Amino acid sequence: SFASMIAFTEHTFGLPSMGSLDATAYDFRDSFDYSQAPLAPAPMATAPVPASSTAFVATHPADPDDPT
C-alpha cells in the first residue's frame, strides 16, 4: 500500500509517522540488500517518432480541462 512507502521513508530518515496507517504499515526494510554492489543500468531502447505523430501533436494542443 502507499502507507508502506511512506513508512519506509519515515523509518529510513528517522521521521515521525504522519498517521495511524503509516505507523502500522510494513516498511519493506528487510526487502532490500544495501550491501549489494549496484547493478549496471538496463539499456533503453529508443524508436523515432513518426513525422505524422509529431505533426498531430503540434496541431492538437492538450485539453486544459483534462485531469490526466
N, CA, C and O atoms as a GROMACS GRO file, in nm:
protein
  272
    1SER      N    1   0.083  -0.119   0.000
    1SER     CA    2   0.000   0.000   0.000
    1SER      C    3   0.088   0.125   0.000
    1SER      O    4   0.208   0.118   0.026
    2PHE      N    5   0.028   0.236  -0.028
    2PHE     CA    6   0.101   0.362  -0.028
    2PHE      C    7   0.155   0.392   0.111
    2PHE      O    8   0.261   0.454   0.125
    3ALA      N    9   0.084   0.348   0.214
    3ALA     CA   10   0.130   0.371   0.351
    3ALA      C   11   0.264   0.304   0.376
    3ALA      O   12   0.345   0.354   0.455
    4SER      N   13   0.290   0.190   0.309
    4SER     CA   14   0.418   0.122   0.325
    4SER      C   15   0.533   0.205   0.270
    4SER      O   16   0.642   0.208   0.328
    5MET      N   17   0.510   0.272   0.159
    5MET     CA   18   0.614   0.358   0.102
    5MET      C   19   0.643   0.476   0.195
    5MET      O   20   0.758   0.515   0.212
    6ILE      N   21   0.538   0.531   0.253
    6ILE     CA   22   0.556   0.641   0.348
    6ILE      C   23   0.631   0.590   0.472
    6ILE      O   24   0.722   0.657   0.520
    7ALA      N   25   0.592   0.472   0.522
    7ALA     CA   26   0.658   0.415   0.640
    7ALA      C   27   0.806   0.390   0.611
    7ALA      O   28   0.891   0.416   0.697
    8PHE      N   29   0.838   0.339   0.493
    8PHE     CA   30   0.978   0.316   0.456
    8PHE      C   31   1.056   0.447   0.461
    8PHE      O   32   1.166   0.452   0.516
    9THR      N   33   1.001   0.553   0.404
    9THR     CA   34   1.067   0.683   0.403
    9THR      C   35   1.084   0.736   0.546
    9THR      O   36   1.191   0.786   0.582
   10GLU      N   37   0.980   0.724   0.625
   10GLU     CA   38   0.987   0.773   0.763
   10GLU      C   39   1.094   0.699   0.842
   10GLU      O   40   1.173   0.761   0.914
   11HIS      N   41   1.098   0.567   0.830
   11HIS     CA   42   1.196   0.489   0.906
   11HIS      C   43   1.338   0.512   0.855
   11HIS      O   44   1.433   0.517   0.934
   12THR      N   45   1.353   0.525   0.724
   12THR     CA   46   1.485   0.546   0.666
   12THR      C   47   1.545   0.679   0.712
   12THR      O   48   1.665   0.687   0.741
   13PHE      N   49   1.463   0.782   0.718
   13PHE     CA   50   1.513   0.915   0.752
   13PHE      C   51   1.484   0.957   0.896
   13PHE      O   52   1.506   1.072   0.933
   14GLY      N   53   1.434   0.863   0.977
   14GLY     CA   54   1.408   0.893   1.117
   14GLY      C   55   1.299   0.995   1.140
   14GLY      O   56   1.307   1.075   1.233
   15LEU      N   57   1.196   0.993   1.057
   15LEU     CA   58   1.085   1.087   1.068
   15LEU      C   59   0.971   1.027   1.148
   15LEU      O   60   0.955   0.905   1.149
   16PRO      N   61   0.892   1.109   1.215
   16PRO     CA   62   0.777   1.055   1.287
   16PRO      C   63   0.667   1.015   1.189
   16PRO      O   64   0.662   1.064   1.076
   17SER      N   65   0.580   0.926   1.234
   17SER     CA   66   0.468   0.883   1.149
   17SER      C   67   0.371   0.999   1.130
   17SER      O   68   0.351   1.081   1.219
   18MET      N   69   0.312   1.003   1.012
   18MET     CA   70   0.214   1.109   0.982
   18MET      C   71   0.075   1.070   1.028
   18MET      O   72  -0.011   1.157   1.046
   19GLY      N   73   0.051   0.942   1.048
   19GLY     CA   74  -0.082   0.898   1.091
   19GLY      C   75  -0.081   0.752   1.129
   19GLY      O   76   0.024   0.688   1.131
   20SER      N   77  -0.198   0.699   1.160
   20SER     CA   78  -0.208   0.562   1.209
   20SER      C   79  -0.180   0.459   1.099
   20SER      O   80  -0.129   0.351   1.128
   21LEU      N   81  -0.212   0.491   0.974
   21LEU     CA   82  -0.190   0.394   0.866
   21LEU      C   83  -0.042   0.367   0.843
   21LEU      O   84   0.000   0.252   0.837
   22ASP      N   85   0.037   0.472   0.831
   22ASP     CA   86   0.180   0.451   0.809
   22ASP      C   87   0.251   0.408   0.937
   22ASP      O   88   0.358   0.346   0.930
   23ALA      N   89   0.195   0.438   1.054
   23ALA     CA   90   0.257   0.396   1.180
   23ALA      C   91   0.255   0.244   1.194
   23ALA      O   92   0.343   0.187   1.258
   24THR      N   93   0.155   0.178   1.135
   24THR     CA   94   0.142   0.033   1.149
   24THR      C   95   0.171  -0.041   1.019
   24THR      O   96   0.158  -0.164   1.014
   25ALA      N   97   0.210   0.030   0.914
   25ALA     CA   98   0.234  -0.033   0.783
   25ALA      C   99   0.369  -0.104   0.780
   25ALA      O  100   0.464  -0.063   0.846
   26TYR      N  101   0.375  -0.210   0.701
   26TYR     CA  102   0.503  -0.280   0.677
   26TYR      C  103   0.592  -0.188   0.595
   26TYR      O  104   0.547  -0.132   0.495
   27ASP      N  105   0.716  -0.170   0.635
   27ASP     CA  106   0.801  -0.070   0.569
   27ASP      C  107   0.901  -0.127   0.469
   27ASP      O  108   0.983  -0.053   0.414
   28PHE      N  109   0.898  -0.257   0.443
   28PHE     CA  110   0.984  -0.320   0.343
   28PHE      C  111   1.134  -0.307   0.373
   28PHE      O  112   1.216  -0.332   0.285
   29ARG      N  113   1.170  -0.268   0.494
   29ARG     CA  114   1.312  -0.251   0.528
   29ARG      C  115   1.393  -0.378   0.503
   29ARG      O  116   1.507  -0.372   0.457
   30ASP      N  117   1.333  -0.493   0.535
   30ASP     CA  118   1.405  -0.620   0.520
   30ASP      C  119   1.400  -0.674   0.378
   30ASP      O  120   1.449  -0.785   0.352
   31SER      N  121   1.344  -0.599   0.286
   31SER     CA  122   1.331  -0.645   0.147
   31SER      C  123   1.448  -0.604   0.060
   31SER      O  124   1.455  -0.644  -0.056
   32PHE      N  125   1.539  -0.525   0.113
   32PHE     CA  126   1.650  -0.473   0.035
   32PHE      C  127   1.784  -0.516   0.093
   32PHE      O  128   1.798  -0.530   0.214
   33ASP      N  129   1.881  -0.537   0.007
   33ASP     CA  130   2.016  -0.572   0.048
   33ASP      C  131   2.106  -0.452   0.016
   33ASP      O  132   2.153  -0.437  -0.097
   34TYR      N  133   2.127  -0.369   0.116
   34TYR     CA  134   2.204  -0.247   0.094
   34TYR      C  135   2.354  -0.272   0.082
   34TYR      O  136   2.429  -0.180   0.048
   35SER      N  137   2.398  -0.393   0.110
   35SER     CA  138   2.540  -0.424   0.096
   35SER      C  139   2.574  -0.470  -0.046
   35SER      O  140   2.692  -0.484  -0.080
   36GLN      N  141   2.474  -0.494  -0.127
   36GLN     CA  142   2.496  -0.539  -0.265
   36GLN      C  143   2.554  -0.427  -0.349
   36GLN      O  144   2.514  -0.311  -0.338
   37ALA      N  145   2.650  -0.462  -0.434
   37ALA     CA  146   2.706  -0.363  -0.527
   37ALA      C  147   2.597  -0.322  -0.626
   37ALA      O  148   2.516  -0.406  -0.667
   38PRO      N  149   2.593  -0.196  -0.666
   38PRO     CA  150   2.491  -0.152  -0.762
   38PRO      C  151   2.501  -0.230  -0.894
   38PRO      O  152   2.610  -0.262  -0.941
   39LEU      N  153   2.386  -0.258  -0.951
   39LEU     CA  154   2.381  -0.328  -1.079
   39LEU      C  155   2.404  -0.229  -1.192
   39LEU      O  156   2.381  -0.109  -1.177
   40ALA      N  157   2.448  -0.280  -1.305
   40ALA     CA  158   2.466  -0.195  -1.424
   40ALA      C  159   2.328  -0.147  -1.470
   40ALA      O  160   2.230  -0.220  -1.454
   41PRO      N  161   2.319  -0.029  -1.527
   41PRO     CA  162   2.190   0.020  -1.574
   41PRO      C  163   2.138  -0.066  -1.690
   41PRO      O  164   2.216  -0.118  -1.770
   42ALA      N  165   2.007  -0.077  -1.697
   42ALA     CA  166   1.945  -0.151  -1.807
   42ALA      C  167   1.946  -0.063  -1.932
   42ALA      O  168   1.914   0.056  -1.923
   43PRO      N  169   1.981  -0.119  -2.046
   43PRO     CA  170   1.981  -0.037  -2.168
   43PRO      C  171   1.839   0.000  -2.209
   43PRO      O  172   1.746  -0.080  -2.197
   44MET      N  173   1.823   0.121  -2.256
   44MET     CA  174   1.692   0.167  -2.301
   44MET      C  175   1.685   0.160  -2.453
   44MET      O  176   1.777   0.202  -2.523
   45ALA      N  177   1.575   0.109  -2.502
   45ALA     CA  178   1.554   0.107  -2.645
   45ALA      C  179   1.483   0.236  -2.686
   45ALA      O  180   1.393   0.283  -2.616
   46THR      N  181   1.524   0.292  -2.795
   46THR     CA  182   1.460   0.414  -2.844
   46THR      C  183   1.407   0.388  -2.984
   46THR      O  184   1.459   0.304  -3.058
   47ALA      N  185   1.305   0.461  -3.018
   47ALA     CA  186   1.248   0.450  -3.152
   47ALA      C  187   1.212   0.590  -3.200
   47ALA      O  188   1.165   0.672  -3.121
   48PRO      N  189   1.235   0.618  -3.326
   48PRO     CA  190   1.199   0.751  -3.376
   48PRO      C  191   1.048   0.771  -3.377
   48PRO      O  192   0.971   0.677  -3.399
   49VAL      N  193   1.006   0.894  -3.354
   49VAL     CA  194   0.864   0.928  -3.359
   49VAL      C  195   0.831   0.964  -3.503
   49VAL      O  196   0.897   1.049  -3.562
   50PRO      N  197   0.728   0.900  -3.559
   50PRO     CA  198   0.693   0.931  -3.698
   50PRO      C  199   0.655   1.079  -3.714
   50PRO      O  200   0.595   1.138  -3.624
   51ALA      N  201   0.689   1.136  -3.826
   51ALA     CA  202   0.660   1.278  -3.852
   51ALA      C  203   0.510   1.305  -3.842
   51ALA      O  204   0.470   1.412  -3.796
   52SER      N  205   0.428   1.209  -3.883
   52SER     CA  206   0.282   1.231  -3.877
   52SER      C  207   0.236   1.245  -3.731
   52SER      O  208   0.143   1.321  -3.703
   53SER      N  209   0.298   1.172  -3.640
   53SER     CA  210   0.261   1.183  -3.498
   53SER      C  211   0.306   1.317  -3.441
   53SER      O  212   0.233   1.380  -3.365
   54THR      N  213   0.424   1.360  -3.478
   54THR     CA  214   0.475   1.489  -3.432
   54THR      C  215   0.385   1.602  -3.483
   54THR      O  216   0.353   1.695  -3.409
   55ALA      N  217   0.344   1.593  -3.609
   55ALA     CA  218   0.255   1.694  -3.668
   55ALA      C  219   0.120   1.695  -3.598
   55ALA      O  220   0.065   1.801  -3.571
   56PHE      N  221   0.066   1.577  -3.567
   56PHE     CA  222  -0.063   1.569  -3.500
   56PHE      C  223  -0.056   1.636  -3.363
   56PHE      O  224  -0.144   1.715  -3.329
   57VAL      N  225   0.047   1.606  -3.285
   57VAL     CA  226   0.061   1.664  -3.152
   57VAL      C  227   0.076   1.816  -3.161
   57VAL      O  228   0.022   1.889  -3.078
   58ALA      N  229   0.148   1.864  -3.262
   58ALA     CA  230   0.169   2.008  -3.279
   58ALA      C  231   0.039   2.081  -3.313
   58ALA      O  232   0.021   2.197  -3.276
   59THR      N  233  -0.051   2.013  -3.382
   59THR     CA  234  -0.176   2.079  -3.425
   59THR      C  235  -0.294   2.048  -3.333
   59THR      O  236  -0.403   2.100  -3.355
   60HIS      N  237  -0.273   1.966  -3.231
   60HIS     CA  238  -0.379   1.931  -3.137
   60HIS      C  239  -0.327   1.952  -2.994
   60HIS      O  240  -0.283   1.857  -2.930
   61PRO      N  241  -0.333   2.077  -2.946
   61PRO     CA  242  -0.281   2.104  -2.812
   61PRO      C  243  -0.361   2.028  -2.705
   61PRO      O  244  -0.475   1.989  -2.727
   62ALA      N  245  -0.298   2.008  -2.592
   62ALA     CA  246  -0.362   1.937  -2.482
   62ALA      C  247  -0.484   2.011  -2.431
   62ALA      O  248  -0.488   2.135  -2.431
   63ASP      N  249  -0.584   1.937  -2.387
   63ASP     CA  250  -0.705   1.995  -2.329
   63ASP      C  251  -0.672   2.044  -2.189
   63ASP      O  252  -0.633   1.963  -2.104
   64PRO      N  253  -0.686   2.173  -2.161
   64PRO     CA  254  -0.652   2.224  -2.027
   64PRO      C  255  -0.742   2.168  -1.918
   64PRO      O  256  -0.707   2.175  -1.800
   65ASP      N  257  -0.858   2.114  -1.954
   65ASP     CA  258  -0.951   2.058  -1.855
   65ASP      C  259  -0.932   1.907  -1.835
   65ASP      O  260  -1.004   1.845  -1.757
   66ASP      N  261  -0.836   1.848  -1.905
   66ASP     CA  262  -0.811   1.706  -1.893
   66ASP      C  263  -0.738   1.677  -1.762
   66ASP      O  264  -0.626   1.727  -1.744
   67PRO      N  265  -0.797   1.600  -1.671
   67PRO     CA  266  -0.733   1.576  -1.542
   67PRO      C  267  -0.611   1.483  -1.549
   67PRO      O  268  -0.540   1.469  -1.449
   68THR      N  269  -0.586   1.420  -1.664
   68THR     CA  270  -0.473   1.331  -1.671
   68THR      C  271  -0.351   1.409  -1.710
   68THR      O  272  -0.242   1.353  -1.722
   0.00000   0.00000   0.00000
